Amino acid sequence: MTAVTDPRTTADPTPAKSRSRFWSKFLANPAAILGGVLVLFFVTVAALAPILPIFDPTATDWLAVRKAPSAEHPFGTDEIGRDVLSRMIWGAQASLLAGVVSVAIAVLLGVPLGVLAGYARGWTDAAISRVTEALLAAPFLILAIALAAFLGPSLTNAMIAIGLSAMPIFIRLARAQTMAVMTEDYVESARAIGLGHIALIGRYILPNIFPPILVQSTLTIATAIIAEASLSFLGLGQQPPAPSWGSMLNIAKNFLEQAPWMALYPGIAIFLVVLGFNLLGDGLRDALDPRDH
């Protein structure tokens, strides 16, 4: 007599195996680990800024103007005697916040439009695609600068401008991924049994397009951090006296010969955090690649 197994009581090992493969591939990639460590370091520093025993980032000391790095001020001081290290640490909050919030805006606006275009097709797809192509015709940073100038100089407006400028990337990606998923047999089967549009999108399409969206989000955070630094450098982002790596570079350009440390440390910080997110994004892309599973 053949035993019959109830599928409702049988655990599907596929998700657990997929997670195991993901972590084994990710941890086997030294570059991905380095990227994760760099990102974790900067996130930790930014989160602990309020409780770290450092100087007030806006406090001036006219007796310590442009002082070289020392035991008291490990990264030196700036043009009005503010501690560069404390401004670096607090500036990490602005840069990381701008990167994450900007990408969140781009994802929340772009992914639904991309899914709608790829799912509905027809005139809806045509209309969304034409607008997306028009936005993509403008260089990302130029569009962000134009929007930030229109909205006004502030960190909030800079994040909105960067998010709107990055939105077309996610529209195009979500549309392409949705169209690919729609051709799968399990989606056709779900439609054949009468599954509704919302249920079909929520149960089959969104979970299957999530990995490439996650990878693109990680890579776009790096781009958004550079964009925020550029806007702050131009006076369109974080406003003084609040610290920002971009605004620190803007001031430091006037003192490169007298106080090169004012530009050195913010530049290194931007380089490292962008490198970290790029390496992390590449590692996630390799680990999530289904062709190797």
C-alpha positions in Angstrom: 0.0 0.0 0.0 1.4 3.3 -1.0 1.5 6.1 1.6 0.0 9.4 0.5 1.6 12.5 1.9 -0.6 15.5 2.6 1.0 18.5 0.8 -0.4 20.8 3.5 1.7 19.1 6.1 4.9 18.9 4.0 7.3 21.8 4.4 8.7 23.2 1.2 12.5 23.1 1.5 13.0 25.4 -1.4 13.0 28.8 0.5 15.4 27.5 3.1 17.7 26.1 0.5 17.6 29.3 -1.5 18.5 31.3 1.7 21.3 28.9 2.3 22.7 29.2 -1.2 22.4 33.0 -1.0 24.4 33.3 2.2 27.0 30.7 1.1 27.6 32.7 -2.2 27.5 36.1 -0.4 29.9 35.1 2.3 32.3 33.5 -0.3 32.6 36.9 -2.0 35.4 38.9 -0.2 34.4 42.1 -2.1 30.7 41.8 -0.9 31.9 41.2 2.7 34.1 44.3 2.5 31.2 46.3 1.1 28.9 45.1 3.9 31.5 46.0 6.6 32.0 49.5 5.2 28.3 50.2 5.0 27.7 48.8 8.5 30.6 50.9 9.9 29.2 54.2 8.5 25.6 53.3 9.5 26.8 52.5 13.0 28.8 55.7 13.3 25.9 57.8 12.0 23.4 56.1 14.4 25.7 56.6 17.4 26.6 60.2 16.7 24.3 61.6 19.4 25.9 59.6 22.2 29.6 59.6 21.1 31.9 61.7 23.2 32.7 64.2 20.5 32.6 68.0 20.2 29.5 69.9 19.2 29.7 69.9 15.4 28.5 73.5 15.3 30.5 74.9 18.2 33.1 77.4 17.1 36.5 78.1 18.7 38.3 81.2 17.4 41.4 80.2 19.1 41.6 76.9 17.1 41.0 78.1 13.6 42.4 75.7 10.9 44.4 73.7 13.4 46.2 70.7 12.1 45.2 67.2 13.3 46.2 66.7 16.9 45.3 64.6 20.0 42.5 67.1 20.8 41.2 67.3 17.3 42.2 64.1 15.4 41.0 65.4 12.1 41.9 69.1 12.7 39.5 72.0 12.7 37.9 74.1 10.0 37.9 77.8 9.1 36.0 78.8 12.2 37.5 76.3 14.7 34.9 73.6 14.5 36.0 70.0 15.0 36.3 68.3 11.7 35.8 64.8 13.2 32.5 65.6 14.9 31.3 67.3 11.7 32.3 64.2 9.7 30.3 61.9 12.1 27.2 64.1 12.1 27.6 64.6 8.3 27.3 60.9 7.9 23.8 61.1 9.1 22.9 63.6 6.3 24.6 61.6 3.6 23.2 58.2 4.5 19.7 59.7 5.2 19.7 61.4 1.8 20.8 58.1 0.1 18.2 55.9 1.8 15.3 58.4 1.7 15.9 59.4 -1.9 16.0 55.7 -3.1 12.9 55.0 -1.0 11.1 57.8 -2.8 12.3 56.5 -6.2 11.2 52.9 -5.3 7.8 53.8 -3.9 7.0 55.9 -6.9 8.8 54.1 -9.7 8.1 50.4 -9.0 4.2 50.7 -8.9 4.3 52.7 -12.2 6.7 50.1 -13.8 4.6 47.2 -12.6 1.4 48.9 -14.0 3.1 49.5 -17.3 4.3 46.0 -17.6 1.1 44.4 -16.4 -1.5 46.6 -18.2 0.4 47.1 -21.5 -1.4 49.0 -24.2 -1.8 52.7 -24.0 -1.0 52.7 -20.3 2.4 51.2 -21.0 3.0 53.6 -23.9 2.2 56.7 -21.8 4.3 55.7 -18.9 7.2 54.6 -21.1 7.2 57.9 -23.1 7.4 59.9 -19.9 10.1 57.7 -18.5 12.1 58.0 -21.7 11.8 61.8 -21.6 13.1 61.9 -18.0 15.9 59.5 -18.9 17.0 61.8 -21.7 18.2 64.3 -19.1 21.4 63.4 -17.2 20.6 62.2 -13.7 22.7 64.9 -11.8 21.6 67.7 -14.1 17.9 66.8 -13.5 18.5 66.6 -9.7 20.2 70.0 -9.7 17.3 71.6 -11.7 14.7 70.1 -9.4 16.6 71.1 -6.2 17.0 74.6 -7.5 13.3 74.8 -8.3 12.2 73.4 -4.9 14.7 75.5 -2.9 17.9 74.7 -0.9 17.4 72.2 1.9 18.2 68.6 2.7 14.6 67.6 2.4 14.2 69.2 -1.0 17.5 67.7 -2.1 16.2 64.2 -1.2 13.0 64.8 -3.1 14.9 66.0 -6.2 17.3 63.0 -6.1 14.4 60.6 -5.6 12.4 62.0 -8.5 15.5 61.9 -10.7 16.2 58.3 -9.9 12.6 57.2 -10.3 12.8 56.5 -14.1 15.5 53.8 -13.4 13.1 51.9 -11.2 10.1 52.4 -13.6 12.1 50.8 -16.5 13.5 48.0 -14.3 10.1 47.1 -12.8 8.4 47.2 -16.2 11.0 44.9 -17.7 10.9 42.4 -14.8 7.1 42.4 -14.7 6.9 41.6 -18.4 9.3 38.8 -17.9 7.4 37.3 -15.0 4.1 37.6 -16.9 5.4 35.0 -19.4 6.0 32.4 -16.8 3.7 29.3 -16.7 2.6 29.8 -13.1 1.3 33.2 -13.8 -0.6 32.0 -16.8 -2.1 29.2 -14.6 -3.0 31.7 -11.9 -4.8 33.9 -14.4 -6.6 30.8 -15.9 -8.1 29.9 -12.5 -9.5 33.5 -12.2 -7.0 35.0 -9.7 -7.6 38.8 -9.5 -5.3 41.4 -10.6 -4.3 42.7 -7.1 -3.8 39.1 -5.9 -1.8 38.2 -8.9 0.5 41.2 -8.6 0.9 40.8 -4.8 1.4 37.0 -4.8 3.4 36.4 -7.9 4.8 39.5 -9.6 6.2 41.6 -6.7 8.0 38.7 -4.9 9.7 37.7 -8.1 10.8 41.2 -9.1 12.0 42.0 -5.6 15.7 40.7 -5.9 16.6 42.9 -8.9 14.9 45.9 -7.3 16.9 45.3 -4.1 20.2 45.2 -6.0 19.3 48.3 -8.0 18.3 50.1 -4.8 21.7 49.3 -3.1 23.6 50.6 -6.1 21.4 53.7 -6.4 22.0 54.6 -2.8 25.7 55.1 -3.7 24.7 57.4 -6.6 22.3 59.3 -4.4 25.0 59.9 -1.8 27.2 61.4 -4.5 24.3 63.5 -5.7 23.6 64.8 -2.2 27.2 65.7 -1.8 27.2 67.5 -5.1 24.0 69.4 -4.3 25.4 70.4 -0.9 28.6 71.5 -2.6 26.6 73.8 -4.8 24.6 75.1 -1.8 21.4 73.2 -2.7 21.5 70.5 0.0 22.1 70.6 3.7 22.4 74.2 4.8 25.0 75.6 7.2 25.8 75.4 10.0 24.4 71.8 9.9 27.2 69.5 8.8 27.3 67.7 5.4 30.2 66.2 3.6 29.4 68.1 0.4 29.2 71.5 2.2 32.4 70.7 4.0 34.1 70.2 0.7 32.6 73.4 -0.6 34.2 75.4 2.2 37.5 73.4 2.1 38.1 74.2 -1.5 39.1 77.7 -0.4 41.8 76.4 2.0 43.4 73.6 0.2 46.9 75.0 0.7 46.5 76.2 4.3 44.3 73.3 5.6 44.2 70.3 3.2 42.7 68.1 5.9 39.5 70.0 5.6 39.0 68.4 2.2 40.8 65.2 2.7 38.6 63.5 5.3 35.2 64.3 3.7 36.5 63.2 0.4 37.8 59.9 1.8 34.5 59.3 3.6 32.4 59.8 0.4 34.7 57.5 -1.5 34.5 54.7 1.1 30.8 54.8 1.7 30.1 54.8 -2.1 32.6 52.0 -2.5 30.9 50.1 0.2 27.4 50.3 -1.3 28.7 49.5 -4.8 30.5 46.4 -3.5 27.5 45.4 -1.5 25.2 45.8 -4.5 27.5 43.8 -6.7 27.7 41.0 -4.1 23.9 40.9 -3.7 23.5 40.7 -7.5 25.9 37.8 -7.7 24.3 36.0 -4.7 20.8 36.5 -6.0 21.6 35.4 -9.6 19.2 32.5 -10.2 21.4 31.1 -13.0 23.9 29.9 -10.5 21.3 28.3 -8.2 
